[in-house]
Amino acid sequence: MYYQYAAYTEDKKLVKGRLSAASEEEAINLLSYGSYQVISLKSVTPFFDKQKLIARSSPRVKSKEIIMFSRQLALLLESGTDIVTSLELLQAQVTNQTLKRIIGEVVYDIRGGSALSAALSKHPQAFPQIYHRTISAGEQGGNLEIVLRQMANFIERGFTAEKKIKSALAYPVIVAIVAVVVVGILVTFVLPTFVGLITAMGGELPLPARILIGISDWFGSYGLFLLLMLAIAGVLGYIYTRTPVGKYQRDKLLLRLPILGRIILLSELSRCCQTMALLFKIGLPLPEIMAMVIRGSNNKAMAEALTEVQQELIKGEGLSRPMSRRKLFLPLMVQMAGVGEETGNLDGTLATVAQSYDMEADDRTSSAVGLIQPALIVIVGLIVGFIALALVTAMFGVYAQMGL
């Protein structure tokens, strides 16, 4: 997004210009890095966004590439290599063309006098706000190598959790697709052959075959209309969920689902705890931490609850007390946040909560998948069994007509 700004320099000169930033807050931070005092800031939409067009046509930067980049950069900095040389070495090794281009632009900005965090902040498609804000804290604290490794571990935990869920759901999805294909072949090609044979011989179709043919004929007559209605409903639902109210209602519903809702809630709370633990450990104030946690949440209902906690936190009520008034925050998180506030070890207690929620989410995901697999097998078995019964009874009907 582009922002038009007017600001004063350190020597009180008025300057105007345009910059690219992911949010208004990030634009203000970028101007602050340049020692500008912002007078006005407003978003503008260019007629032709060249950067966005390039970003869409370029290969996406994957999480595992950012993890590798962070760890290798930390290793080079620890060995005594300066930041520009380290980035140039990494640029030569990177195979992703988008990341290679971004590293080149970061090197150019650093040579021009920008800090690493400020240079990274110009590329939110690869380095989100939490990344470059954490790097900024590492630069100020003089422990950039440690912060880079912490950031790599943070991204890796989220990447690993997402990968586990995808792997667990792969088998049920494959079984469901194979079942649909098999049933479609049986109903479309096999059953009509038997029906045509029995009809030609003047025989009567058995009840299972009549039921199956009736269902097949109904889908043949109204299937296109049904698909059209489903497509319209899907488009309308998608449009609604793109609105703020629709996103909130969808995410609220997801959290209330019988089995999946608990897994989503645990994953969201784990991500919140991990983010707060990381940012608190590097020394950021809690109100700023909460702002980044809210921005990093994937669930609008959770983000709203976190926003309410942040507002009460700013009023001086602490962290655990506002959380205790909202059902989305589970008792363990509330209690451990209270212990962390009392002992000054909030990062340690929240990291423990995140680990506990990760383990519970993994167990519940495995259990859910374990229930889905036999349920799918039973459902597919019943459908295929009913079709087989229809075919067998139709075959015996043919034998009866032939006097066998």
Buried (B, 14 or more C-beta within 10 A) or exposed (E): BBBBBBBBEEEEEEEEEEBBBBBEBBBBBBBEBBEBEBEEBEEEEEEEBEEEEEBEEBEEBBBEBBBBBBBBBBBBBEEEBEBBEBBBBBBEEBEBEBBBBBBBEBBEBBEEEBBBBBBBBBBBBBBBBBBBBBBBBBBEEEBBBBBBBBBBBBBBBBBBBEEBBEEBBEEBEEBBEEBEEBBEEBBEEEBEEBBEBBEEEEBEBBEBBBEBBEEBEEEEEEEEEEEEEEEEEEEEEEEEBEEEEBBBBBBBEBBEEEEBBBBBBBBBBBBBBBBBBBBBBBEBEBEBBBBBBBBBBEBBBBBBBBBBBBEBBEEEBBBBBBBBEBEBBBEBBBBBBBBBBEEEBBBBBBBBBBBBBBEBBBEBBEEBBEEBBEEBEEEBEEBBEBBEBBBBBBBEBBEEBEEE
